Amino acid sequence: MEGSALYNPRAHATPSQLLEAAKKRARTDRINGLAKPDNGIACLSASQRGAVLPIIAPAPLKPEAFPLQRQCSPVDPRLTFDTFIAGKSNALALAAARRMIDWDSISYNPLVIHSRSGTGKTHLLNAMCQDRAAVYMTAARFNAFVIGKDIDEAFAPAKIILIDDIHCLAGKASFAALNDLIDSGKRLVLTSDRAPIDMEIGDRLRTRLSGGLIVEIAGFGDDIKAEIVRTRANAASVDKPSFVLNEQCIQFIAEAISNGRQADGAINRLLAYHSLSGVDVTMDVIETELRGLFEEAEERKKIKIEDIKRVVARRYGVSFHDLSSARRTANIIRPRQLAMYLAKTLTLKSLPEVGRRFGNRDHTTVLHAVRKIEALIPKDASLSQELDEIKLEVRNR
């Protein structure tokens, strides 16, 4: 009956009220990742559409579109997948990072990328942030942000959460928050300078991280190092066209560097020299301006792994053969790890090559030893002093 009909607010609303409601729904849908291609007018009747002006469809959601992003670390727009230099050592990390932002499918979560400094971990995190509903934080910011927060509510707008240097996570609040995010189904990408097994992050969290995909960037080959130098030089020449490095200079610099940050430092030094002096960059200029870098590389070329093993063996009362044997007694494991650490840090040998010199061990064993000693050095003053004495003895042989 007409008199008993229920009140329908949509039928009695004005066109402006309907439009405002449609815009509000569109904003909510965009935040939840459900944005439709229409602009909100399609839900109005033909007569109602004629009563209002057309509105412009909203732009795709960007990281700064929700308040949480203002609490996060800044994203460098230059660090994209297109500018990431890929090679054999980092191909898996690149592929895994791309897969994490493929919203249609995912077969692992979280993704943990670990490596030494300057190998592109932060670049990959920044690349995943471009035009995405992503939250990017350093571990320090994450530690400060999660205190006293309802994690589900605080991170509700984000599809993917990226945290840099998780080995710096501090305290039970951070560990619990990370566990809660994994439980909530959020996609997590985490970076560290060591594998989860070597982190002091609590057993429960360490186990949870090990259940995802752990990828190591083992270091750069000559091809990647040369391409990094070439790319950095080309980028510098955009603002300073007179700054030119020929291929011989590029290869020369590539032989001396071991990571991307050293490449940045070398190019910045040469660019500053060229800009201030007006002199073209030649091989002689490079040898002079980058003398410290080349002296370090030359010293590492001269040091032999056999000399390191002899010094370590004599100092700790084990035999030269013990360091390469299969024996795993406590009095041999520690000197072996120290010798592996010194072999990797004092020479230019790759992880696989160091492993071969220690009884054909896998490169992951060497990396574990390196990370183990690196973690102990800040906490053990006597160990740090012992290493300094061993380094001095090795260099003076």
C-alpha positions in Angstrom: 0.0 0.0 0.0 1.2 3.5 -0.8 0.8 4.8 2.7 2.9 2.0 4.2 5.8 2.2 1.7 9.3 2.4 3.4 11.1 5.7 3.1 13.8 5.6 0.5 16.5 8.3 1.1 18.0 7.7 -2.4 14.7 8.6 -4.1 14.3 11.8 -2.1 17.9 12.9 -2.2 19.0 15.9 -4.3 21.4 15.5 -7.2 24.2 17.2 -5.2 23.6 14.9 -2.2 23.8 11.8 -4.5 27.0 13.1 -6.1 28.7 13.7 -2.8 27.8 10.2 -1.6 29.2 8.8 -4.9 32.4 10.7 -4.5 32.7 9.4 -0.9 32.3 5.8 -2.0 34.8 6.3 -4.7 37.4 7.6 -2.2 36.8 4.6 0.0 37.1 2.2 -2.9 40.4 3.7 -4.0 41.9 3.3 -0.5 40.7 -0.3 -0.4 42.1 -1.0 -3.9 38.6 -1.4 -5.4 38.5 1.7 -7.6 36.3 1.4 -10.7 37.0 3.0 -14.0 33.8 5.2 -13.7 33.9 8.6 -12.0 30.9 8.2 -9.7 28.3 9.7 -12.2 27.3 6.3 -13.5 25.3 5.6 -10.3 23.0 8.6 -11.0 19.9 8.5 -13.2 19.9 10.1 -16.6 18.0 13.1 -15.3 20.2 13.5 -12.3 23.3 13.4 -14.4 22.0 16.2 -16.5 21.6 18.3 -13.4 25.3 18.3 -12.5 28.6 19.1 -14.1 30.8 16.2 -15.1 33.6 15.5 -12.6 37.1 14.3 -13.5 38.0 10.7 -12.7 40.3 10.4 -9.7 44.0 9.8 -10.3 45.4 6.4 -9.2 46.3 6.1 -5.6 49.8 7.2 -4.8 51.7 6.6 -1.6 51.0 10.1 -0.2 47.3 9.6 -0.7 46.8 8.3 2.9 48.0 9.8 6.2 50.1 6.8 7.1 52.5 7.7 4.3 53.5 10.9 6.1 55.0 8.8 8.9 57.2 6.9 6.5 60.7 7.3 5.0 60.9 9.4 1.8 60.9 7.6 -1.5 63.5 8.5 -4.2 61.7 8.7 -7.5 64.9 7.9 -9.4 65.2 4.4 -7.9 62.9 2.4 -10.1 63.0 -1.1 -11.6 64.1 0.5 -14.9 67.2 2.1 -13.3 68.1 -1.1 -11.3 71.2 -2.7 -12.8 70.6 -6.5 -13.0 73.1 -9.3 -13.3 73.7 -12.8 -12.2 74.2 -12.0 -8.5 71.0 -10.0 -8.1 68.6 -11.5 -10.7 66.6 -13.5 -8.2 66.2 -10.5 -5.8 64.9 -8.4 -8.7 62.5 -11.1 -9.9 61.2 -11.7 -6.4 60.6 -7.9 -5.8 58.7 -7.6 -9.0 56.5 -10.6 -8.1 55.7 -9.0 -4.7 53.8 -6.2 -6.4 52.0 -8.4 -8.8 48.6 -8.2 -7.0 47.1 -11.1 -8.9 49.3 -13.8 -7.4 51.9 -14.4 -4.7 53.5 -17.6 -3.5 55.6 -16.4 -0.7 55.4 -13.9 2.2 57.4 -12.3 3.6 60.3 -11.6 1.2 63.6 -11.0 3.0 66.5 -9.7 0.9 69.9 -9.6 2.6 73.4 -8.6 1.5 76.3 -6.3 2.4 75.9 -2.6 2.2 75.7 -0.9 -1.2 74.3 -3.8 -3.3 70.9 -2.4 -4.2 68.5 -3.5 -1.4 67.2 0.0 -0.7 66.9 0.6 -4.5 64.5 -2.4 -4.8 62.4 -1.1 -1.9 62.1 2.3 -3.5 61.2 0.7 -6.8 58.3 -1.2 -5.2 57.0 2.1 -3.8 56.5 3.9 -7.1 52.7 4.7 -7.6 51.7 1.9 -5.1 49.7 1.8 -1.9 53.0 1.0 -0.2 54.4 1.9 3.2 58.2 2.3 3.3 60.0 2.6 6.6 63.5 2.2 8.0 63.7 0.0 11.0 64.3 3.0 13.2 61.0 4.7 12.0 59.1 1.4 12.3 60.4 1.0 15.9 59.1 4.5 16.8 55.9 4.2 14.9 54.4 1.0 16.2 54.7 1.8 19.9 51.1 1.9 21.4 49.5 1.4 18.0 46.7 -1.0 16.9 48.7 -2.6 14.1 45.7 -3.7 12.0 44.3 -0.2 12.1 47.5 1.7 11.7 48.5 -0.2 8.5 45.0 -0.7 7.1 45.4 1.5 4.0 48.6 -0.3 2.9 48.8 -3.2 0.5 52.5 -3.8 0.9 54.9 -2.9 3.8 58.6 -2.4 3.1 61.0 -2.2 6.0 64.7 -1.5 5.5 67.5 -2.8 7.8 65.4 -5.0 10.0 68.5 -6.2 11.8 68.1 -2.8 13.6 64.7 -3.7 15.0 64.7 -3.1 18.7 62.4 -4.5 21.4 59.4 -6.8 21.9 57.0 -4.1 20.5 58.7 -4.2 17.1 58.9 -8.0 17.0 55.3 -8.4 17.9 54.2 -5.7 15.4 56.0 -7.5 12.6 54.4 -10.8 13.6 51.0 -9.2 13.6 51.5 -7.8 10.1 52.4 -11.3 8.9 49.3 -12.7 10.6 47.1 -10.1 9.0 48.1 -11.1 5.5 49.9 -7.9 4.6 52.7 -8.4 2.0 56.0 -7.7 3.6 59.4 -7.0 2.0 62.3 -6.7 4.5 66.0 -6.0 4.0 68.9 -6.7 6.2 72.7 -7.0 6.1 72.5 -10.6 7.3 70.2 -13.6 7.0 67.4 -14.1 9.6 69.3 -16.9 11.3 72.1 -14.4 12.2 69.8 -11.7 13.6 68.9 -11.0 17.2 65.2 -10.6 16.6 63.7 -13.2 18.8 63.1 -16.9 18.0 59.5 -16.6 17.0 60.0 -13.8 14.5 63.2 -15.5 13.1 61.1 -18.6 12.5 58.3 -16.6 10.8 60.8 -14.9 8.5 62.4 -18.2 7.6 59.0 -19.4 6.4 59.0 -16.9 3.6 61.4 -16.4 0.7 65.0 -15.4 1.7 67.2 -14.1 -1.1 70.8 -13.1 -0.9 72.6 -10.7 -3.1 76.0 -12.2 -3.0 78.0 -9.3 -4.5 78.8 -7.7 -7.8 80.6 -9.3 -10.8 82.8 -7.2 -13.1 79.9 -6.8 -15.5 77.6 -5.2 -13.0 80.3 -3.0 -11.6 81.1 -1.6 -15.0 77.5 -1.0 -15.8 77.0 0.8 -12.5 79.9 3.1 -13.2 78.7 3.7 -16.8 75.1 4.5 -15.6 76.3 6.9 -12.8 78.6 8.7 -15.3 75.8 9.0 -17.9 73.4 10.4 -15.2 76.1 13.0 -14.2 76.6 14.1 -17.8 72.9 15.1 -18.1 73.5 18.2 -15.9 77.1 18.5 -17.0 77.4 17.5 -20.7 81.2 18.2 -20.7 81.7 15.4 -18.1 82.6 12.4 -20.2 84.2 9.1 -19.2 85.4 6.8 -22.0 85.1 3.0 -21.8 88.7 2.6 -20.6 88.1 4.9 -17.7 84.9 3.1 -16.8 86.5 -0.3 -16.7 89.4 1.2 -14.7 87.1 2.5 -12.0 85.0 -0.7 -12.0 88.1 -2.8 -11.1 88.6 -0.7 -7.9 85.0 -0.6 -6.6 83.1 -3.3 -4.8 79.6 -1.8 -4.5 77.3 0.9 -5.8 78.1 3.4 -3.0 81.8 3.3 -3.9 80.8 4.0 -7.5 78.7 7.0 -6.4 81.6 8.3 -4.4 84.0 7.9 -7.3 81.8 9.6 -9.8 80.9 12.5 -7.5 84.6 13.1 -6.8 85.5 13.1 -10.5 82.5 15.3 -11.3 83.5 17.8 -8.7 87.0 17.9 -10.0 85.9 18.5 -13.5 83.3 21.2 -12.6 85.8 23.1 -10.4 88.8 22.8 -12.6 87.3 22.6 -16.1 89.8 19.8 -16.9 88.7 16.7 -18.8 88.7 13.5 -16.8 91.5 11.2 -18.0 93.2 8.1 -16.7 95.8 10.2 -15.0 93.2 12.3 -13.3 91.3 9.2 -12.1 94.5 7.7 -10.7 95.2 11.0 -8.8 91.7 11.8 -7.6 90.8 8.2 -6.6 94.2 7.3 -5.2 92.8 6.1 -1.9 90.3 3.8 -3.6 92.9 2.3 -5.9 95.5 1.9 -3.1 92.9 -0.1 -1.1 92.1 -2.3 -4.1 95.8 -2.8 -4.8 96.4 -3.8 -1.3 93.6 -6.3 -1.4 95.1 -7.8 -4.6 98.4 -8.4 -2.9 97.0 -10.2 0.2 96.9 -14.0 -0.2 94.3 -16.2 1.5 97.0 -18.7 2.3 98.8 -16.0 4.3 95.6 -15.2 6.3 95.2 -18.9 7.1 98.8 -19.2 8.3 98.5 -16.2 10.6 95.2 -17.3 12.0 96.3 -20.9 12.5 99.4 -19.9 14.4 97.6 -17.4 16.6 94.9 -19.8 17.7 97.0 -22.9 17.9 95.5 -25.0 15.1 97.0 -26.4 12.0 96.8 -24.8 8.5 95.1 -28.0 7.4 92.4 -27.8 10.1 91.0 -24.5 8.7 90.1 -26.3 5.5 89.1 -29.7 7.0 85.7 -31.0 7.8 86.3 -31.0 11.5 83.8 -29.0 13.5 85.2 -28.9 17.0 84.8 -25.6 19.0 88.5 -24.8 18.9 88.5 -24.9 15.1 85.1 -23.4 14.1 85.9 -19.9 15.5 89.4 -19.6 13.9 87.9 -20.9 10.6 85.2 -18.2 10.7 87.7 -15.5 11.5 89.9 -16.6 8.6 86.9 -16.7 6.2 85.9 -13.2 7.4 89.4 -11.8 6.8 89.7 -13.6 3.5 86.5 -11.9 2.3 87.3 -8.4 3.7 91.0 -8.2 3.0 91.0 -9.7 -0.5 89.1 -9.2 -3.8 88.1 -12.9 -3.9 84.4 -13.7 -4.3 82.4 -15.8 -1.8 82.6 -18.9 -3.9 86.4 -18.5 -4.3 86.9 -18.1 -0.6 84.7 -21.2 0.0 86.9 -23.2 -2.4 90.0 -22.2 -0.4 88.5 -23.5 2.8 87.8 -27.1 1.8 85.4 -26.5 -1.1 82.7 -25.0 1.2 79.6 -23.5 -0.2 79.5 -19.7 -0.5 76.6 -19.5 1.9 78.9 -21.0 4.6 81.4 -18.2 4.0 78.7 -15.6 4.1 77.4 -17.0 7.4 80.9 -16.7 8.9 81.3 -13.1 7.7 78.0 -12.1 9.1 78.7 -13.9 12.3 82.0 -12.0 12.9 80.5 -8.7 11.8 77.8 -9.1 14.4 80.3 -9.9 17.1 82.8 -7.1 16.5 80.7 -4.2 18.0 80.0 -6.3 21.1 83.5 -7.8 21.8 86.3 -5.3 22.2 88.9 -8.1 22.6 87.9 -9.7 19.3 88.1 -6.4 17.5 91.6 -5.9 18.9 92.6 -9.4 17.8 91.4 -8.8 14.3 93.3 -5.5 14.1 96.5 -7.3 15.1 95.9 -10.1 12.6 95.3 -7.7 9.8 98.5 -5.8 10.6 100.5 -9.0 10.7 99.0 -10.2 7.3 99.7 -6.9 5.6 103.3 -6.9 6.8 104.1 -10.4 5.5 
